[in-house]
């Protein structure tokens, strides 16, 4: 599978490591240019590209940049990207991102991101510690295998993400559509949780739609 990754921070870098480790063809981009990604490319075998090049020919694109940077992505980045699964790892931190009125007024983070991108997304990896992407994988069927929640409106895209997660060593819990993705946003019980399917399912059910004060502008 061909995977493009936009953002090479802690999450993007470790996803590059895991996806290449299981045999996927990965192109990785950041805002500073491919020449700044030479070490990651040499380590993993990924190809360093520009942001505009990352989605070209990709089956999956991971967008893993601060929310405040989403509107600054190139216009039409996903134009003609029918059938491409886009994974959104983002979270709204007003202390970093500034006030985003639509999110403050109730639009979920990933719904807002999908509207900015002009392409639906699957919310995943947003509450995962970056190091856990490397440290927590286990073979399928292992008791207590860590599960990650995902949310999205496109069932086929969610199945693609579930398959990818399984390949890199994680179970999945379907958290519903994008309008339910608040259940895994910062400040909820599942955020930062490293646990199995049963515990993650319970944490999602216990979430409150009221965003804690720490996560409001």
N, C-alpha and C positions, 0 to 999 in steps of 0.2 A: 504494500500500500504506500502511496506517496502522501507524505504529511508535510505541510508547511507550518512553521511556528513563527508567529510575530511577537517578539519580545523574548529577550535572552537573559532575563534576571534569574532569580533562584528557581522559580517554578519552570520557566521556559527552558532554562539550561538543563535541569534535571529530567524534564520530559524528553528533551533531545537525547539525553543519555539512555533513558529507558527504551524509547521507541527504536533507536538505532540498535540497541542491544538485542531486541527480539526480531530484528531483520527488516524493519521498515526503512524506506528511503526518505530521509528528512532534509528539508531545506529550512534554514533558520535565519531570521532577520531581526534587526533592531533599528532604533532611530539614528544610530551613529554610523551606520554603514558596514558592509560586509568585511572590510579590512580589520574591524575591531573584533571580529569573531573567529580569527584564524586559530586561536588556541583551542576553542571549543570544537571547531571543525576538525582539527588535527586529532583531538582526543577521541572523537566519536565517529568520524567518517561522514558526518553531515556536511551539507553544502551551504556555505555562507552566501546569502543573496540579499538583494534589496527588499524592502517591504513590498514594493509593487510586484516583485517576482515571486514572492512566497506562495500566493494562491494559484499560480499558473500551473495547470495540469494536476493540481492536488485533489486527492480524494477527501482529505480532512485538513482543516486549517484550525490551529489553536491561536486564539487571540489572548495574550497574557501580558497586558500593559495596564497602567493606571487608568481608571475611568476618565479622568480629566484629559487623557491623551486620545481617547477614542474619536472625538470629533475632528481631530487633526490628522487622522489617517487619510491617505489619498482618496479623493472622490472617485466613486465607481470601482473601488477595490474589488468588490465581488460582483460586478456587472457580468452577466453571462455565466455566473457560477452555479447554474442549476444542478442540483444533486450533490453539491459539496456539503459535507457536514462541517459546521463551524462550532468549535468549542470555545465557550467564554469562561475564563477563570476569574473574572473580575469581581471586586467588592467596592462598595461605596464607603470611602472614609472622608467625611467632609473636611477634616483637619488637613488632609492632603489634597483632595479633589476640589475644594471649594463647594459652595452650595449649588446643587443641581436641583432646580425647582421641581421638575417632574417626579424625581425620586422622593423628594421631601413630601410631595403631595400624594404619594401612594403607588406610582409606577414602580414595578420591581426593577432591580438593577439590570437583570438580563433582558427584560423587555425593552428597557431604555437602550441598552447596548444594541439589541437587534434592530431597533428603529434607526439608530445612528449608522449602522453598517448596511442597512437595506437588505438584510438577509437574516433569517431566523437562526437561533443559536441553541446549543445545549449547554446548560450551566453545569460545570464539573470542575473539580480540583480547587474550588474557591476557598474551602475551609480546611485544606490539607497543608500540613507543614511540609515545606519543600524537601527537607531531609527525609521525611517519611516515604517520599516517592522512591528513594533509593534503599531505605532501610527496612520497609515494611512488607514488600512483596512476598507472597507465599504461593505455592502450587495450588491449583484448583482442588477443592475438597478438603483442604487443611482445616481442622477444627479451629475456630476463632479467627479465621482469615479476615483481614481488615476489609470493610465495605465502605464505598464512597457513594454519597447521594448524587444523583443527576436529575435535572429537570429540563423539560423542553416540550414543544408543541408537535414536533415532527417525530412520529414513532419510529420511522425507519432510521432517522439520524440517531435517535437514542439507542437503537440496537447496534449501530456502528460503534458508538462510544462504549457500550457495554462490552462488546467484543474486544475493543482495544484495552479496556481496563482489565479484563480477564487475562489477556496476553501479557500484560506487564505485572500481574500478580495480585489483583484486587477483585473482590466481589462488588456488586452494584445494588443500590436500592433506588427504585424509581420514585422520585419525590413529586411527580405530577408535571403539569404544564408550567409555562413560564410565569403565569399569574400565581402559581403556588410556590415559586422558587424563593420567596421570602423565608420559607422554612429552613433554608440553609445559608441565609445571609449572616453577617457578623452579629454577634449578640444572641444567637439562638443556641439551643442545647447541642445541636449537631456540629456547630462551628468549632473546628479544631479537635473534634472527637476522633479518636483512633480506636475503633471497635468493630465488632462483627455485625452481620445483617440484622440480628434481633435488636441489638442496642441502638443501631442507627435508625431503624424503623421506629423504635420507641421515642427516640429523641426528636425525630421529625414530627411525630404526632403530638408531642408536648410543646412545640414551638408556638409562640405568640406573635401575631402580626404587628404588635406595637414595637416599634424600633426603640431600643434603649437610648437614653439621653446621650450616652457616650458616642452613639453612632448617628446623631442628628446634627445638622448644621446649627 
